[in-house]
Amino acid sequence: MNNNAYCTPRFAHFHHPHYHPAYPLLSLCLTVLLPRPPLYSLLRPHSPHFRHSLPLMTNPQAATEDSTQPSTRTVRVVVKGRVQGVFYRNWTVENAVQLGLKGWVRNKRDGSVEALFSGNPDTVQEMEQRCRRGPPDAMVTGLQVFPTSDDPGSGFERKRTE
């Protein structure tokens, strides 16, 4: 049996959104003959973790649980690896200012970079994750995070090497 004859439309009024007269095998046969996923797989959520990670603010208890989280978190971070001479401090200042954090960053004589970040706990955590990656030319091999009560100051600054 000729596959080409098998796949061509038999009625002149036939119209399919994927049909093209020049490519009947590719357009018609593939859309008709390939198995389709069952309907239930299209209806189930694709990311169950995302759905549960969002707090439901429909009841007063959920609102009060969220408000118990501290409004400001301050940490001291020490970054090790190839982090000096690769614009790590300037990159840190740019990212911290972008995230609205307070604090400072400086080189240490041992070759590491030290920083203090203060702000919204989620934002501070985001900055910690960014510091793990660093700027393109850096190679971070270690990151230590210490909670602190040090005063972060009023903005974000680059300090002299200590």
C-alpha positions in Angstrom: 0.0 0.0 0.0 1.3 3.5 -0.9 1.7 5.5 2.3 1.4 8.7 0.4 -2.1 7.7 -0.9 -3.1 6.6 2.6 -2.2 9.9 4.2 -3.8 12.3 1.6 -7.2 13.7 2.5 -10.1 12.0 0.8 -12.5 14.9 0.9 -12.0 18.3 -0.9 -13.5 20.1 2.1 -11.1 18.5 4.6 -9.2 21.2 6.6 -6.8 20.4 9.4 -4.7 23.1 11.1 -1.5 21.1 10.6 -2.2 19.9 7.1 -0.1 21.3 4.2 -0.6 19.9 0.7 3.2 19.8 0.0 3.9 17.7 3.2 1.0 15.3 3.6 3.1 12.7 5.4 4.6 15.1 7.9 1.5 17.3 8.5 -1.4 14.9 8.4 0.0 11.5 9.3 2.0 12.7 12.3 -1.0 14.5 13.8 -3.4 11.6 13.2 -1.2 8.6 13.8 0.9 9.7 16.8 -0.5 8.8 20.2 -1.8 11.7 22.2 -1.2 12.1 25.9 -4.2 11.1 28.0 -6.4 14.0 29.1 -5.7 13.5 32.8 -2.0 14.2 32.3 -2.9 17.6 30.9 -5.1 18.4 33.8 -2.8 17.6 36.7 -0.6 20.4 38.0 2.9 20.4 36.5 4.6 21.8 39.6 3.1 20.5 42.8 5.9 22.0 44.9 5.2 25.5 43.6 1.5 25.3 44.5 2.3 24.4 48.1 5.2 26.8 48.5 2.9 29.8 48.3 1.4 30.8 51.7 -2.4 30.9 51.7 -3.5 34.2 53.1 -7.2 33.3 53.3 -7.3 32.7 57.0 -6.1 34.9 59.9 -3.8 32.2 61.3 -1.7 32.1 58.1 -1.3 35.9 58.2 -0.1 35.8 61.8 2.3 32.9 61.1 3.9 34.9 58.3 4.2 38.0 60.5 6.3 36.2 63.1 9.2 36.1 60.7 11.7 38.9 61.6 11.5 41.9 59.3 15.3 42.3 59.1 18.1 39.8 58.9 21.7 40.8 59.2 24.6 38.4 58.3 28.3 38.5 57.9 29.5 36.6 54.8 33.1 35.4 54.1 33.7 34.3 50.5 36.7 32.2 49.6 38.3 31.2 46.3 39.4 33.4 43.4 37.5 36.4 44.5 40.0 39.2 44.5 41.1 40.9 41.3 37.9 39.8 39.5 35.7 42.8 40.5 33.9 40.8 43.2 33.5 43.8 45.5 32.0 46.0 42.7 29.7 43.2 41.7 28.6 42.8 45.3 27.9 46.5 45.6 25.8 46.5 42.4 23.8 43.4 43.5 23.2 44.6 47.1 22.0 48.0 45.9 19.8 46.3 43.3 18.2 44.2 46.1 17.9 47.2 48.4 20.2 45.8 51.1 22.3 47.7 53.6 25.9 46.9 54.6 29.3 46.8 53.2 31.9 44.6 51.4 35.7 44.5 51.7 38.8 42.5 50.7 40.6 40.6 53.5 44.4 40.2 53.5 44.0 36.4 53.4 42.6 36.6 49.9 38.9 36.3 50.9 36.1 38.8 50.6 34.0 39.7 53.6 30.6 41.4 53.5 27.7 42.4 55.8 24.2 42.2 54.4 21.1 43.5 56.2 17.5 43.6 55.0 14.5 41.5 54.3 15.3 37.9 55.2 14.3 36.6 51.7 16.4 39.3 50.0 19.4 38.5 52.2 19.1 34.8 51.3 18.9 35.8 47.6 22.2 37.8 48.0 23.8 34.8 49.7 22.9 32.6 46.7 24.3 35.2 44.3 27.5 35.3 46.3 27.9 31.6 45.9 28.0 32.1 42.1 29.8 35.5 42.1 30.7 37.6 39.0 31.7 35.8 35.8 35.5 35.8 36.4 35.3 34.7 40.0 35.6 31.1 41.2 33.9 30.7 44.6 35.2 27.7 46.6 33.6 28.5 49.9 31.0 30.7 51.5 30.5 31.1 55.3 27.5 32.9 56.7 27.3 34.1 60.3 24.3 35.9 61.9 25.4 39.2 63.4 24.0 42.2 65.3 26.5 44.6 63.7 25.2 47.9 62.5 24.9 47.8 58.7 24.8 51.6 58.2 22.4 53.5 56.0 23.3 52.2 52.6 25.7 49.8 51.0 29.4 50.7 50.7 32.7 49.3 49.6 35.2 49.4 52.5 39.0 49.4 52.5 41.0 46.1 52.8 41.4 44.9 56.3 
